[in-house]
Amino acid sequence: MEVTTLILAFGKSFLFALAAVLPILNPPASAPVFVNLTRGLDRATRVSLATRVGRNVALMLAGIMLIGTYVLDFFGVSLPIVRVAGGLIVAFTAWNLLYAQQLPNDDKAQMAESLTQDNVRIKAFYPITFPLTCGPGSISAAITVGASLHSRQWSLTTANFAGGLAAMAVIGVLVALTFRYAGRILRPLGEVGLVVFLRLMAFILLCVGVQIFWDGASELIRALEKR
């Protein structure tokens, strides 16, 4: 197969994966939540956490894109079930954020002092990476992308997946940069504006969780009606 064909397949797969996953992931929408969860941390720890989240997102999406369909088939789990379970997690997390109380400065300082490096690693994956940043919608999109990149020719399949993996790496970098500079981006809002914006984004996230749950539940209901 010609090199030009492989390069073209790489480029198409890269743009396809980027366009399919990035709008659903939407890092700027998660930036206020990241700022709120890391408010009591020093800048170095926050930057390290943002880098970890970006890396986790890239690895998670890449792994899901490569083996997601095979894992679901192995366990007999359908995409509607993933949407129902993931929607519940997102809705529950958003509900807690919506009614979360602002911590006093002393409590924030105490929380920052008690946060160890191991806690930062745990926090980087749950809940910041999953489900707040990389939720069920992104997971479903990554699985769909991975399923569509297969081809009858091995070389073309390799080029397609190489483009998809490159797109996931770019998404991880964008997430890390967005979270790293989230404080500067949101600083013009002020303390009150940030609280209002956070509550608004938490409400939208709650609606997204309910929508994801309903999409999965609707597919399950339609499947039962066909029987």
Secondary structure as UniProt FT lines:
FT   HELIX           3..25
FT   HELIX           27..37
FT   TURN            38..40
FT   HELIX           43..75
FT   HELIX           79..98
FT   HELIX           105..114
FT   HELIX           117..123
FT   HELIX           124..133
FT   HELIX           136..148
FT   HELIX           154..180
FT   HELIX           182..186
FT   HELIX           187..189
FT   HELIX           190..226
//
